[in-house]
């Protein structure tokens, strides 16, 4: 299943050339992942408070394919590609009118309060799958 999250490009998202500053794509996909997790019924604050587990990005492989510009309407698509007890790999694409502008493979790990890998509860793994 692919989750879709709309994003509009604001002036603050652009650089001097009027195109989206490269680091802002990482913010867009972070929002997309957060909303995907929320839509799966997972409360990240409760996961932290009750289980002592948070998600952290471990790796991002990104391809910048075409520029987005001020006032563009974009869609962040998030798809779960792989999941283990402590890690999930998501494919994320930022699109404008169906054209892929940015593509990333993002590895997210579950960690405890000390920053060590932590196994996600089975109920959470079932919700995300």
C-alpha positions in Angstrom: 0.0 0.0 0.0 1.3 3.5 -0.9 0.5 6.4 1.4 0.1 9.8 -0.2 0.7 13.1 1.5 0.2 16.5 -0.2 2.8 19.3 0.1 2.7 22.8 -1.4 6.0 24.5 -2.0 6.3 27.8 -0.1 8.7 30.6 -0.8 10.7 29.6 2.3 11.3 26.2 0.7 13.2 27.6 -2.2 16.7 28.9 -2.8 18.0 31.9 -4.8 17.2 30.2 -8.1 13.6 29.8 -7.0 13.7 26.0 -6.8 13.3 23.8 -3.8 16.4 23.7 -1.7 17.8 20.2 -1.7 17.6 19.6 2.0 13.9 20.5 2.1 13.1 17.3 0.3 14.2 15.5 3.4 11.7 17.5 5.4 9.0 16.7 2.9 9.6 13.0 3.2 9.9 13.1 7.0 6.4 14.6 7.1 5.2 11.9 4.7 6.6 9.1 6.9 5.2 10.7 10.0 1.7 10.9 8.5 2.0 7.3 7.1 2.8 6.0 10.7 0.0 8.1 12.1 -2.5 6.8 9.5 -1.4 3.2 10.5 -2.8 4.0 14.0 0.5 4.4 15.7 1.0 7.2 18.3 4.7 7.9 18.3 4.5 9.9 21.6 2.8 6.9 23.3 5.4 4.5 21.8 8.1 6.7 23.4 6.3 7.2 26.7 5.0 3.6 27.2 7.7 1.5 25.5 10.7 3.9 25.5 11.1 3.5 21.7 11.5 6.2 19.0 12.3 6.0 15.3 15.6 7.3 13.9 16.7 7.6 10.3 19.8 5.4 9.8 20.4 5.9 6.1 19.0 7.8 3.2 19.8 7.1 -0.5 18.5 10.0 -2.5 18.1 10.9 -6.1 17.2 14.4 -7.2 15.7 14.0 -10.6 13.9 17.3 -11.4 13.4 20.6 -9.6 10.2 21.7 -7.8 9.4 25.4 -7.7 7.5 27.9 -5.7 3.8 27.1 -5.4 4.1 23.7 -6.9 1.6 21.1 -5.5 3.6 18.0 -4.7 2.7 14.5 -3.3 5.0 12.5 -1.1 4.4 8.8 -1.7 5.6 6.4 1.0 5.7 2.6 0.6 7.1 0.1 3.0 9.6 -2.1 1.2 11.0 -4.2 4.0 10.6 -4.6 7.8 12.4 -6.5 10.5 12.1 -6.4 14.3 14.0 -3.2 14.6 14.3 -1.7 11.1 12.0 -0.6 8.2 13.0 0.4 4.8 10.7 2.8 3.0 10.7 3.9 -0.7 9.6 7.6 -0.8 9.0 9.7 -3.9 8.1 13.3 -4.3 5.9 13.8 -7.4 4.4 16.7 -9.2 1.5 15.8 -11.5 2.7 12.2 -11.5 6.3 13.1 -12.4 8.9 11.8 -10.0 11.1 14.8 -8.9 12.9 13.1 -5.9 13.3 9.5 -4.9 14.7 8.1 -1.7 15.2 4.8 0.0 15.1 5.5 3.7 16.2 3.1 6.5 14.5 3.8 9.8 15.5 2.0 13.0 13.8 1.7 16.4 16.0 2.8 19.2 15.7 3.1 23.0 16.4 6.0 25.2 20.2 5.2 25.2 20.3 5.1 21.4 20.6 1.3 21.1 18.5 -0.7 18.7 15.2 -1.7 20.2 12.8 -4.4 19.0 9.4 -3.0 18.1 6.4 -4.6 19.8 4.7 -7.2 17.7 1.5 -5.1 17.7 3.3 -2.2 16.1 5.0 -4.4 13.5 1.5 -5.8 12.6 0.1 -2.3 12.2 2.9 -1.1 10.0 2.9 -4.2 7.7 
